[in-house]
């Protein structure tokens, strides 16, 4: 049975995406930052605060952009339709 997604929740999707982006950035930014800090000369080392600020920025901007994107999707759904997917009932197989 084909179905369409009629509405995406901006707040809920924004929250989930923002947290995933923040956690994902921690996995890459912290080790990468530590390696760069260890390899850089003492005079040109970036402040350690940068490694903590970046995941917060990912969280904030990830939330904002996903919330805006969901709101645009909800607005445009009337004219262009939504994401289509096909689903089956496992009991019917």
C-alpha positions in Angstrom: 0.0 0.0 0.0 1.5 3.4 -1.0 1.3 6.1 1.6 2.5 9.7 1.8 4.0 11.6 4.7 1.5 14.5 5.2 3.4 16.3 8.0 6.8 16.4 9.5 7.1 17.7 13.1 9.6 20.5 13.0 10.3 20.5 16.7 10.6 16.7 17.2 12.7 16.2 14.0 14.9 19.2 14.9 15.6 17.8 18.4 16.5 14.3 17.1 18.7 15.6 14.3 20.4 18.2 16.5 21.3 15.7 19.2 22.6 13.2 16.6 24.7 15.9 14.9 26.2 17.0 18.3 27.0 13.4 19.3 28.4 12.6 15.8 30.5 15.7 15.8 32.0 14.7 19.2 33.1 11.4 17.8 35.1 13.1 15.1 36.0 16.6 16.4 37.4 15.6 19.8 39.9 13.0 18.5 40.8 15.1 15.5 41.2 18.2 17.7 43.4 16.3 20.2 45.6 15.0 17.4 45.9 18.5 15.8 46.7 20.0 19.2 49.4 17.5 19.9 51.0 18.0 16.5 50.8 21.8 16.4 53.6 23.9 17.8 52.8 25.4 21.2 52.6 29.0 19.8 50.0 28.1 17.2 47.7 25.7 19.0 44.0 26.4 18.8 42.2 27.0 22.0 40.7 23.8 23.6 37.4 25.7 23.9 37.0 25.4 20.1 36.5 21.6 20.5 33.7 22.2 22.9 32.0 25.0 21.0 31.7 23.1 17.7 29.3 20.4 18.9 27.1 23.1 20.5 27.1 24.9 17.2 26.2 21.7 15.3 23.4 21.2 17.8 21.9 24.7 17.4 22.3 25.1 13.7 21.2 21.4 13.1 18.0 22.1 15.0 17.3 25.4 13.2 17.8 24.0 9.7 15.8 20.8 10.2 13.0 22.8 11.8 12.9 25.2 8.9 13.1 22.4 6.4 10.2 20.5 8.0 8.1 23.7 8.1 8.8 24.3 4.3 7.9 20.6 3.6 4.6 21.0 5.5 3.8 24.2 3.6 4.7 22.7 0.2 2.9 19.4 0.8 -0.4 21.0 -0.4 1.0 21.6 -3.9 3.6 18.9 -4.6 2.6 16.1 -2.3 4.8 14.3 0.2 7.4 11.6 0.4 5.9 8.3 -0.8 6.7 4.9 0.6 5.2 1.5 0.3 4.3 -0.5 3.3 3.0 -4.0 3.9 1.4 -5.7 6.8 3.6 -8.6 7.9 0.6 -10.6 9.0 -0.8 -10.6 5.5 2.3 -12.3 4.0 
